[in-house]
Amino acid sequence: MSLDTFVKHSKAQPEPVATSQEIRDRSSTFVANIFKCTSEEEARSCIKHLRRVTHGAKPASHEISAWRCMVLKKEHSGLMGPDDFEVRSGSEDDGEKWAGGKVLKAMVSLAVIDAVVVVSRWYGGTMLGPVRFAHIETCALEVCQAFKQQEELDECISTLSSLDITLAQLRAELDSLSPDADASKVKAPVYPVWTVSDLAKAKRLVKARENAIKSVTTLIEQRRLKNA
């Protein structure tokens, strides 16, 4: 299959959640990418895309990979809760013996699930010895940490959205209990496009919304007592 045919027949092209800094050592280059995936099939699709498309013009000597996915156990429906699921994992050395296990170890150490990590190595002609495994692990850990931060950010954004809805409902209830209240509708907050660098800010906003909800809830209780 030609590159053009592969691209044409591919589904939505996978985008990495994070890419590591390059490590260069004696003309060899190491870099890692991490993608979301929910099955071994999706993991292999990401690996194939990276090899044939992203690195098609400059193929890596090795595309070392590992994946971990939460999947439904055989003969289970998923209706019985967490026990119906299990983590399935795998790795491929792609000619760099034992390297896939190093990548998988990095994923396990940070509890990364539903992802595939690919560490690409371009061999520079000089054998590096055991230090190559340190470079592979360093790149893998970097993208795994970024993946976990992105997960945490996504969770904060979801929580913040839910809290904004709750707060708006409570403020509307408070207004309904106040005869002289301004009936003008409060505009929903408009947020910028979040990045991992905004994680601390998102956490602060979640805390602020939680405190605001407590305050408005107290005011509602006081207003009800006053109106009784």
JOTATA-V59748 format. One record per run of one state. SS is the DSSP state (alpha for helix, beta for strand, coil for the rest). FROM is the first residue (numbers start at 1). TO is the last residue. If there is no record, write none. Layout:
ss=<SS:SS>
from=<FROM:FROM>
to=<TO:TO>
This chain:
ss=<coil:alpha:coil:beta:coil:beta:coil:beta:coil:alpha:coil:beta:coil:alpha:beta:coil:alpha:coil:beta:coil:alpha:coil:alpha:coil>
from=<1:3:10:18:20:23:26:28:37:40:55:62:73:82:85:93:99:110:115:123:131:177:196:228>
to=<2:9:17:19:22:25:27:36:39:54:61:72:81:84:92:98:109:114:122:130:176:195:227:228>
